[in-house]
């Protein structure tokens, strides 16, 4: 029997606050207490008793807290035997409990934590996830809104919490993907509660995820930093100091969120690490580049390329995984944008477009050795194929990028799955380049006039800041011709990195008949000069200084994204006089 109390003049410790968060399969109760408090725990059927020695209850706290949650009914606080302060937790049948202490950390006081779970419900949810994996007919995307519960994440100048805005963006991203045919998206959390790193990874594995996207908002001490950034896993160091600090802070989430040391332990072994190194990280970097390009259409970009650091939440051995920092919540302007529903929708739309670009839902093959893809107008876009011999160290994603195609196209052409091994010396099919050209057959002009001249088609990769009208003027073709060649409408979005077809009139065009020398619009070799790497240089800075892209530098120098950059190394860069 308990004597209900509000406060007492007892010396010693104090219960300062009682908080709780409820997930679908468990509830967490947190007692904020003064340092060094002494307590004991004993359990009976449907009850957990926590007895605090020499402890008082803060005046503002109620003696009874009605919970009415699946794993707990109520908490009663009162005086027990020998004048102890007792917290009595009333549990439903089948509930299990775990009580542990968390030491003071950062701005959080010492805490006594009670985790209450329903094993039967946990098992049912796990079986539901595994059933999705077994019967899957769509691409499965796992969306991980960062932080939650006792871990608010970063805080904006006006009080905005990272955990709230990333959950809102995550829900919009889920809804966007579920509205696309061939995709199913699931959240690691759908409320204000914390999910440990290990459980997030388990959720992704049980669903059989094709991609894992962790959503966050960045913060620094000042207010001027701005822009989105994308991160992938690194098993060694970070790509820069900012990435290292970010990973360090994010990896503290289990501690801030109140996960016990037992639950928070690492479970990655050497075999998994080798799997990370050989394939998944490369695919994650490629996926991250696609996300970064799309986010560039929404707002500012902090880093021009995908950064990497040892994020624990990205340690999925066979699932491409990225962490997206949507904006700087520490910047008042971007904090305001992050709270705005329309901007959240734009971010969700950009990430959705990146996912569907990197991992198309479906493409149809034909037995004649050609692949057929449908454009917006429904017309067939046939691409001839050519053989390619895989070299040592190459990945399918790298080959796709090298030959201006997509990973999905290569997988379809070669009847491969994304996790199939790629052996060096293997002969695979790639879309035939034909020197980057194809022929567009002339159409019959309206009114029975002679058809327009035959055109060769070159390819062009869109750069940041370019518009379709600018490209048409630069390449000396009409906007209408450019739209028709690419099955586009005037209001279709133009994303960075997209490959466009550029029709070029043959020698029998009007200009050629007039005696003009045809102008080269694409496909010519770029003039280069040598640049010697200085201490502190990186590819992003060198590319910016020479008005080019990191991808172009890598192509000119046969570099891979993770290749080391040594001081005094000679790099080819575009000549300043090159057009």
C-alpha positions as CSV (number, residue, x, y, z in Angstrom):
1,X,0.0,0.0,0.0
2,X,1.3,3.5,-1.0
3,X,0.8,6.8,0.8
4,X,0.3,9.3,-2.1
5,X,2.5,12.4,-1.8
6,X,3.3,15.6,-3.6
7,X,6.5,16.6,-1.9
8,X,8.5,16.2,1.4
9,X,11.2,17.8,3.3
10,X,13.4,14.7,3.1
11,X,17.1,15.4,2.4
12,X,19.0,13.5,-0.3
13,X,18.0,12.9,-3.9
14,X,15.0,14.2,-5.9
15,X,12.9,13.0,-8.8
16,X,12.8,16.1,-11.0
17,X,10.6,15.0,-13.9
18,X,8.9,11.9,-15.3
19,X,8.7,11.6,-19.1
20,X,7.6,8.9,-21.5
21,X,7.6,8.0,-25.3
22,X,5.6,5.3,-27.0
23,X,6.6,3.4,-30.1
24,X,4.3,0.8,-31.7
25,X,5.9,-2.1,-29.9
26,X,7.3,-0.5,-26.7
27,X,7.1,2.4,-24.2
28,X,10.0,4.2,-22.5
29,X,9.6,5.9,-19.1
30,X,12.3,8.2,-18.0
31,X,12.8,9.5,-14.4
32,X,15.1,12.6,-14.4
33,X,16.9,12.4,-11.0
34,X,19.6,14.1,-9.1
35,X,23.2,12.7,-9.2
36,X,24.0,9.6,-7.3
37,X,20.5,8.6,-6.4
38,X,20.2,5.1,-4.9
39,X,17.4,2.8,-6.0
40,X,16.4,-0.9,-6.0
41,X,14.0,-2.7,-8.4
42,X,11.7,-5.7,-7.8
43,X,9.0,-7.1,-9.9
44,X,5.7,-9.0,-9.4
45,X,3.0,-10.1,-11.9
46,X,1.8,-7.0,-13.7
47,X,3.9,-4.7,-11.5
48,X,7.4,-3.1,-11.5
49,X,8.5,-1.4,-8.2
50,X,11.4,1.1,-8.2
51,X,12.3,2.2,-4.6
52,X,14.3,5.4,-4.3
53,X,16.2,5.9,-1.0
54,X,16.2,9.3,0.7
55,X,14.4,10.9,-2.2
56,X,11.8,13.5,-2.6
57,X,9.4,14.3,-5.4
58,X,9.4,17.7,-7.1
59,X,6.3,19.7,-6.1
60,X,4.9,20.1,-9.7
61,X,4.8,16.3,-10.4
62,X,1.5,14.4,-10.0
63,X,1.2,11.4,-7.8
64,X,-0.6,9.3,-10.5
65,X,0.2,9.4,-14.2
66,X,-2.4,7.6,-16.3
67,X,-0.7,6.2,-19.4
68,X,-3.1,3.7,-21.1
69,X,-0.5,2.6,-23.6
70,X,-0.2,-1.0,-25.0
71,X,2.7,-1.8,-22.7
72,X,1.8,0.3,-19.5
73,X,-1.4,1.3,-17.8
74,X,-0.3,3.9,-15.2
75,X,2.5,5.1,-12.8
76,X,1.8,5.7,-9.1
77,X,4.3,7.6,-7.0
78,X,4.1,7.5,-3.2
79,X,5.7,6.6,0.1
80,X,6.4,2.9,0.7
81,X,7.8,0.9,3.6
82,X,10.6,2.5,5.6
83,X,9.7,5.9,4.1
84,X,11.2,5.1,0.7
85,X,9.8,6.9,-2.4
86,X,8.3,4.2,-4.6
87,X,7.4,4.3,-8.3
88,X,4.9,1.6,-9.0
89,X,4.3,0.8,-12.7
90,X,1.2,-1.1,-13.7
91,X,1.7,-3.3,-16.7
92,X,-0.7,-5.4,-18.9
93,X,-0.3,-9.1,-19.3
94,X,2.7,-10.2,-21.3
95,X,4.7,-7.0,-20.9
96,X,8.4,-7.2,-20.1
97,X,10.5,-4.6,-18.4
98,X,14.1,-3.5,-18.2
99,X,15.4,-0.8,-15.7
100,X,18.8,0.8,-16.0
101,X,20.6,4.0,-15.1
102,X,22.0,6.6,-17.5
103,X,24.7,9.0,-16.3
104,X,24.6,12.7,-16.8
105,X,25.5,13.6,-20.4
106,X,25.8,17.0,-22.0
107,X,22.8,19.0,-20.8
108,X,20.8,15.9,-19.7
109,X,20.6,15.0,-16.0
110,X,21.1,11.5,-14.6
111,X,18.2,9.3,-15.6
112,X,16.6,6.1,-14.5
113,X,15.1,4.5,-17.6
114,X,12.4,1.8,-17.8
115,X,11.9,0.1,-21.2
116,X,8.6,-1.8,-21.5
117,X,8.0,-4.1,-24.4
118,X,5.5,-6.6,-25.6
119,X,7.5,-9.6,-27.2
120,X,4.3,-10.9,-28.9
121,X,3.8,-7.6,-30.6
122,X,7.4,-7.3,-31.5
123,X,7.4,-10.8,-33.1
124,X,4.2,-9.9,-35.0
125,X,5.7,-6.7,-36.4
126,X,8.9,-8.6,-37.4
127,X,6.9,-11.2,-39.2
128,X,5.0,-8.5,-41.0
129,X,8.2,-7.0,-42.3
130,X,9.6,-10.4,-43.3
131,X,6.3,-11.1,-45.2
132,X,6.8,-7.9,-47.2
133,X,10.3,-9.1,-48.1
134,X,9.1,-12.6,-49.1
135,X,6.2,-11.4,-51.3
136,X,7.8,-8.3,-52.6
137,X,6.8,-7.1,-56.1
138,X,8.1,-3.5,-55.7
139,X,11.3,-1.7,-54.9
140,X,11.5,-1.4,-51.1
141,X,12.8,1.9,-49.7
142,X,13.5,2.5,-46.0
143,X,13.3,6.1,-44.8
144,X,15.0,6.8,-41.5
145,X,13.9,10.1,-39.8
146,X,16.9,10.8,-37.5
147,X,16.8,11.2,-33.7
148,X,13.4,11.2,-31.9
149,X,12.2,10.8,-28.3
150,X,14.8,11.9,-25.7
151,X,17.2,12.9,-28.6
152,X,15.9,16.1,-30.2
153,X,18.8,16.4,-32.6
154,X,19.9,19.9,-33.6
155,X,18.0,22.9,-32.4
156,X,17.2,26.0,-34.6
157,X,17.6,29.6,-33.4
158,X,13.9,29.8,-33.1
159,X,13.4,26.5,-31.2
160,X,12.8,24.2,-34.2
161,X,13.8,20.6,-33.3
162,X,15.5,18.5,-35.9
163,X,13.6,15.4,-34.9
164,X,10.3,17.1,-35.8
165,X,11.1,18.5,-39.2
166,X,12.9,15.3,-40.4
167,X,9.9,13.2,-39.4
168,X,7.6,15.5,-41.4
169,X,9.9,15.3,-44.4
170,X,10.2,11.5,-44.0
171,X,6.4,11.1,-44.0
172,X,6.2,13.2,-47.2
173,X,8.9,11.2,-48.9
174,X,7.1,8.0,-47.9
175,X,3.9,9.2,-49.4
176,X,5.6,10.4,-52.6
177,X,7.2,7.0,-53.1
178,X,4.1,5.1,-52.3
179,X,2.3,7.2,-55.0
180,X,4.8,5.9,-57.6
181,X,4.0,2.6,-59.3
182,X,6.6,-0.1,-58.4
183,X,7.7,1.4,-55.1
184,X,6.9,0.8,-51.4
185,X,8.4,2.9,-48.7
186,X,8.5,2.4,-44.9
187,X,9.6,4.6,-42.0
188,X,11.9,3.4,-39.2
189,X,9.9,5.6,-36.8
190,X,6.5,7.3,-37.3
191,X,6.3,9.2,-34.1
192,X,8.3,11.0,-31.4
193,X,10.3,8.1,-30.0
194,X,13.9,7.0,-30.4
195,X,14.9,3.9,-32.4
196,X,18.4,2.5,-31.6
197,X,20.9,2.2,-34.5
198,X,20.8,-1.6,-34.3
199,X,17.0,-1.7,-34.6
200,X,17.0,0.7,-37.6
201,X,19.4,-1.7,-39.4
202,X,17.3,-4.7,-38.4
203,X,14.1,-3.0,-39.8
204,X,15.9,-2.4,-43.2
205,X,17.1,-6.0,-43.3
206,X,13.8,-7.6,-42.4
207,X,12.0,-5.6,-45.1
208,X,14.6,-6.6,-47.6
209,X,15.3,-3.0,-48.5
210,X,16.7,-1.9,-51.8
211,X,17.8,1.5,-50.5
212,X,18.1,3.2,-47.1
213,X,17.8,7.0,-46.7
214,X,18.5,8.6,-43.4
215,X,17.0,12.2,-43.1
216,X,18.6,14.8,-41.0
217,X,19.1,18.6,-40.6
218,X,22.6,20.0,-40.0
219,X,23.8,22.6,-37.5
220,X,26.9,24.5,-36.6
221,X,27.7,27.2,-34.0
222,X,27.3,30.1,-36.4
223,X,24.3,31.2,-38.5
224,X,25.9,31.6,-41.9
225,X,26.4,27.9,-43.1
226,X,23.7,26.8,-45.5
227,X,22.9,24.2,-48.1
228,X,22.1,20.5,-48.4
229,X,24.8,17.7,-48.3
230,X,24.8,14.0,-48.8
231,X,27.0,11.5,-46.9
232,X,27.9,7.8,-47.4
233,X,29.7,5.4,-45.2
234,X,33.5,5.4,-44.8
235,X,35.2,2.6,-42.9
236,X,38.4,4.6,-42.3
237,X,38.6,8.4,-42.1
238,X,36.2,11.1,-43.1
239,X,36.4,13.1,-46.3
240,X,36.9,16.4,-44.4
241,X,36.8,17.7,-40.8
242,X,33.2,18.8,-41.1
243,X,32.2,15.2,-42.1
244,X,34.2,13.8,-39.2
245,X,32.5,16.1,-36.6
246,X,29.1,15.4,-38.1
247,X,29.6,11.6,-37.9
248,X,30.9,11.9,-34.3
249,X,27.8,13.9,-33.3
250,X,25.3,11.6,-35.1
251,X,27.0,8.5,-33.6
252,X,26.2,9.9,-30.1
253,X,22.5,9.5,-30.8
254,X,22.2,6.2,-29.0
255,X,23.8,7.7,-25.9
256,X,21.6,10.8,-26.1
257,X,18.5,8.8,-26.9
258,X,19.1,6.6,-23.8
259,X,20.2,3.2,-25.2
260,X,21.9,0.9,-22.8
261,X,25.4,-0.2,-23.6
262,X,24.2,-3.8,-24.1
263,X,21.8,-2.7,-26.9
264,X,24.2,-0.2,-28.4
265,X,27.1,-2.6,-29.1
266,X,28.6,-3.0,-32.5
267,X,27.8,-6.2,-34.4
268,X,29.9,-5.7,-37.6
269,X,32.6,-8.3,-38.3
270,X,35.5,-8.4,-40.7
271,X,33.5,-10.2,-43.4
272,X,30.8,-7.5,-43.4
273,X,33.5,-4.8,-43.5
274,X,35.0,-6.4,-46.6
275,X,31.5,-6.5,-48.2
276,X,31.2,-2.8,-47.5
277,X,34.5,-2.0,-49.1
278,X,34.0,-4.0,-52.3
279,X,30.6,-3.0,-53.5
280,X,28.0,-1.4,-51.3
281,X,29.9,1.8,-50.6
282,X,30.5,2.4,-54.3
283,X,26.8,2.0,-55.0
284,X,26.0,4.3,-52.1
285,X,28.3,7.0,-53.5
286,X,26.6,6.7,-56.9
287,X,23.2,6.9,-55.3
288,X,24.3,9.9,-53.2
289,X,25.5,11.7,-56.3
290,X,22.0,11.3,-57.8
291,X,20.4,12.6,-54.6
292,X,22.8,15.6,-54.5
293,X,22.0,16.5,-58.2
294,X,18.3,16.5,-57.5
295,X,18.6,18.5,-54.3
296,X,20.5,21.1,-56.3
297,X,17.2,21.9,-58.0
298,X,15.6,22.7,-54.7
299,X,18.1,24.9,-52.9
300,X,21.8,25.5,-52.0
301,X,24.3,22.7,-51.9
302,X,27.0,22.7,-49.2
303,X,29.4,20.2,-50.7
304,X,29.5,19.6,-54.5
305,X,30.2,15.9,-54.1
306,X,29.1,13.1,-51.7
307,X,31.1,13.2,-48.5
308,X,32.0,10.1,-46.4
309,X,32.5,9.4,-42.8
310,X,32.0,6.4,-40.4
311,X,28.2,6.8,-39.7
312,X,26.9,3.8,-37.6
313,X,23.4,4.1,-39.0
314,X,24.7,3.5,-42.6
315,X,26.5,0.2,-41.8
316,X,24.3,-2.0,-44.0
317,X,26.5,-4.6,-45.8
318,X,24.3,-5.1,-48.9
319,X,22.0,-2.1,-49.0
320,X,23.1,1.2,-50.6
321,X,22.6,3.8,-47.8
322,X,23.0,7.6,-47.6
323,X,22.5,10.2,-44.9
324,X,20.9,13.4,-46.3
325,X,21.5,16.7,-44.4
326,X,18.5,18.6,-45.9
327,X,19.6,22.0,-44.7
328,X,21.2,24.0,-41.9
329,X,18.7,24.3,-39.1
330,X,21.2,26.7,-37.4
331,X,20.7,29.1,-40.3
332,X,17.5,31.2,-39.5
333,X,16.5,31.4,-43.2
334,X,16.9,27.6,-43.7
335,X,15.2,26.9,-40.4
336,X,12.2,28.8,-41.7
337,X,12.3,26.8,-44.9
338,X,12.6,23.5,-43.1
339,X,9.4,24.3,-41.2
340,X,7.5,25.2,-44.3
341,X,5.3,22.4,-45.7
342,X,5.9,23.4,-49.4
343,X,9.7,23.3,-49.0
344,X,9.4,20.0,-47.2
345,X,7.5,18.7,-50.1
346,X,10.1,19.9,-52.6
347,X,12.8,18.1,-50.6
348,X,10.7,14.9,-50.6
349,X,10.0,15.2,-54.3
350,X,13.7,15.7,-55.1
351,X,14.8,12.6,-53.1
352,X,12.0,10.6,-54.7
353,X,13.1,11.6,-58.2
354,X,16.7,10.6,-57.3
355,X,15.5,7.2,-56.0
356,X,13.4,6.5,-59.2
357,X,16.3,7.6,-61.4
358,X,18.9,5.5,-59.6
359,X,16.6,2.5,-59.1
360,X,13.9,2.4,-61.8
361,X,10.9,0.4,-61.0
362,X,10.7,-1.5,-64.3
363,X,12.3,-1.7,-67.7
364,X,11.4,-4.1,-70.5
365,X,13.9,-6.0,-72.5
366,X,13.6,-7.5,-76.0
367,X,15.1,-10.7,-77.4
368,X,16.8,-9.0,-80.3
369,X,19.7,-7.7,-78.1
370,X,18.2,-4.2,-77.7
371,X,16.6,-2.6,-74.7
372,X,13.4,-0.6,-75.0
373,X,12.6,2.3,-72.6
374,X,9.5,4.3,-72.7
375,X,9.7,8.1,-72.8
376,X,7.0,10.5,-71.5
377,X,5.2,10.3,-74.8
378,X,5.2,6.5,-74.8
379,X,7.4,6.2,-77.8
380,X,10.1,3.6,-77.8
381,X,13.8,4.6,-77.4
382,X,15.8,1.7,-78.8
383,X,19.5,1.5,-77.9
384,X,21.9,-0.9,-79.7
385,X,24.4,-2.8,-77.5
386,X,28.1,-3.4,-77.7
387,X,30.4,-5.9,-75.8
388,X,32.6,-4.6,-72.9
389,X,35.4,-6.5,-71.0
390,X,35.4,-5.9,-67.3
391,X,38.7,-4.7,-65.9
392,X,40.2,-5.4,-62.5
393,X,38.6,-3.3,-59.8
394,X,35.7,-2.1,-61.8
395,X,32.1,-2.0,-60.5
396,X,28.9,-2.1,-62.5
397,X,28.0,1.3,-61.2
398,X,31.4,2.7,-62.3
399,X,31.0,1.2,-65.8
400,X,27.5,2.7,-66.0
401,X,28.8,6.1,-65.2
402,X,31.8,5.8,-67.5
403,X,29.5,5.0,-70.5
404,X,26.8,7.5,-69.7
405,X,24.1,5.0,-68.9
406,X,22.3,3.8,-65.7
407,X,22.9,0.9,-63.5
408,X,19.4,-0.3,-64.2
409,X,20.1,-0.4,-67.9
410,X,23.2,-2.5,-67.4
411,X,21.5,-4.9,-65.1
412,X,18.6,-5.4,-67.6
413,X,20.9,-5.8,-70.6
414,X,23.0,-8.5,-68.8
415,X,20.1,-10.2,-66.9
416,X,21.8,-9.5,-63.6
417,X,20.7,-8.6,-60.1
418,X,22.1,-5.7,-58.2
419,X,24.0,-7.9,-55.8
420,X,25.5,-10.3,-58.4
421,X,29.3,-10.5,-58.3
422,X,31.2,-8.8,-61.2
423,X,34.3,-10.8,-62.1
424,X,37.1,-9.1,-64.0
425,X,37.5,-10.5,-67.5
426,X,33.8,-11.0,-67.9
427,X,32.3,-9.8,-71.1
428,X,29.1,-7.7,-70.6
429,X,26.7,-5.7,-72.8
430,X,26.7,-2.0,-72.7
431,X,24.7,0.5,-74.8
432,X,26.6,1.1,-78.0
433,X,28.1,4.5,-78.1
434,X,28.4,4.8,-81.9
435,X,30.8,7.7,-81.1
436,X,28.0,9.3,-79.1
437,X,25.8,9.6,-82.2
438,X,22.6,8.1,-83.6
439,X,20.5,9.0,-86.6
440,X,17.1,10.6,-86.4
441,X,15.0,9.8,-89.4
442,X,13.4,12.8,-91.2
443,X,9.8,13.5,-90.6
444,X,7.4,14.4,-93.4
445,X,6.8,18.1,-93.2
446,X,3.2,19.4,-92.8
447,X,1.4,20.2,-96.1
448,X,3.4,17.6,-98.1
449,X,6.6,19.6,-98.2
450,X,10.0,17.9,-98.4
451,X,11.1,16.3,-95.1
452,X,13.6,18.0,-92.9
453,X,17.2,17.0,-93.3
454,X,18.6,13.9,-91.6
455,X,20.2,14.7,-88.2
456,X,22.9,13.0,-86.2
457,X,22.4,13.0,-82.5
458,X,25.1,13.7,-80.0
459,X,24.8,13.5,-76.2
460,X,25.3,16.3,-73.7
461,X,25.3,16.2,-69.9
462,X,23.5,19.1,-68.2
463,X,25.5,21.2,-65.9
464,X,24.4,23.2,-62.8
465,X,22.6,26.5,-63.7
466,X,21.8,25.6,-67.3
467,X,18.4,25.8,-68.9
468,X,17.0,24.0,-71.9
469,X,16.8,27.4,-73.8
470,X,20.4,28.2,-73.0
471,X,21.5,24.7,-74.2
472,X,19.5,25.1,-77.4
473,X,21.2,28.5,-78.2
474,X,24.6,27.2,-77.3
475,X,24.3,24.1,-79.5
476,X,22.6,26.0,-82.3
477,X,19.4,24.0,-82.4
478,X,15.8,25.2,-81.9
479,X,14.1,24.6,-78.5
480,X,11.3,22.7,-80.2
481,X,13.8,20.3,-81.9
482,X,15.5,19.7,-78.5
483,X,12.2,19.0,-76.8
484,X,11.2,16.5,-79.5
485,X,14.5,14.7,-79.5
486,X,14.3,14.2,-75.7
487,X,10.5,13.4,-75.4
488,X,10.2,16.5,-73.2
489,X,7.6,19.2,-72.6
490,X,8.5,22.9,-71.9
491,X,7.6,22.7,-68.2
492,X,9.5,19.4,-67.5
493,X,12.3,19.8,-64.9
494,X,15.9,19.8,-66.1
495,X,18.1,18.2,-63.5
496,X,21.9,18.4,-63.3
497,X,23.7,15.4,-64.8
498,X,20.9,14.4,-67.2
499,X,22.0,13.2,-70.6
500,X,20.3,15.1,-73.4
501,X,20.2,14.2,-77.1
502,X,21.5,17.1,-79.3
503,X,20.3,16.8,-82.9
504,X,22.9,18.0,-85.4
505,X,22.1,18.6,-89.1
506,X,24.1,16.4,-91.6
507,X,26.2,17.9,-94.4
508,X,23.2,18.2,-96.7
509,X,21.5,20.8,-94.4
510,X,20.8,24.3,-95.5
511,X,24.0,25.6,-93.9
512,X,26.1,23.0,-95.6
513,X,24.5,23.7,-99.0
514,X,25.3,27.4,-98.5
515,X,29.0,26.6,-98.3
516,X,29.3,27.0,-94.5
517,X,31.6,24.7,-92.6
518,X,29.6,22.6,-90.2
519,X,30.2,23.5,-86.6
520,X,31.1,20.9,-84.0
521,X,28.7,21.1,-81.1
522,X,29.7,18.1,-79.1
523,X,32.0,15.1,-79.0
524,X,35.3,17.1,-79.5
525,X,38.3,16.3,-77.3
526,X,38.7,18.8,-74.5
527,X,42.0,20.8,-74.5
528,X,43.9,20.3,-71.2
529,X,46.9,21.5,-69.3
530,X,48.7,20.0,-66.3
531,X,48.1,21.2,-62.7
532,X,50.3,20.2,-59.8
533,X,48.4,19.3,-56.6
534,X,49.3,21.6,-53.6
535,X,49.0,20.8,-49.9
536,X,45.4,21.1,-48.7
537,X,43.9,20.7,-52.2
538,X,40.9,18.5,-52.9
539,X,39.1,17.6,-56.2
540,X,36.1,19.8,-55.4
541,X,38.3,22.9,-54.9
542,X,40.5,22.1,-57.9
543,X,37.3,21.6,-60.1
544,X,35.9,24.9,-58.9
545,X,39.1,26.8,-59.5
546,X,39.3,25.5,-63.1
547,X,35.5,26.0,-63.8
548,X,34.8,22.3,-64.3
549,X,33.1,19.4,-62.4
550,X,34.7,16.8,-60.2
551,X,33.3,14.1,-62.5
552,X,35.1,15.7,-65.5
553,X,38.4,15.8,-63.5
554,X,38.0,12.2,-62.6
555,X,37.3,11.3,-66.2
556,X,40.3,13.3,-67.5
557,X,42.7,11.6,-65.0
558,X,41.1,8.1,-64.9
559,X,40.5,8.6,-61.1
560,X,38.0,6.8,-58.9
561,X,36.2,8.8,-56.2
562,X,38.1,7.3,-53.3
563,X,41.6,7.5,-54.9
564,X,44.1,9.4,-52.7
565,X,45.3,12.8,-53.9
566,X,49.0,13.3,-53.3
567,X,50.9,16.6,-53.0
568,X,52.8,17.3,-56.3
569,X,50.6,14.8,-58.2
570,X,50.1,16.0,-61.8
571,X,46.4,16.3,-62.9
572,X,45.0,17.2,-66.3
573,X,42.6,20.2,-66.1
574,X,40.7,22.0,-68.8
575,X,42.8,24.6,-70.6
576,X,41.9,28.2,-69.6
577,X,41.6,29.0,-73.4
578,X,39.3,26.1,-74.0
579,X,35.8,27.2,-75.0
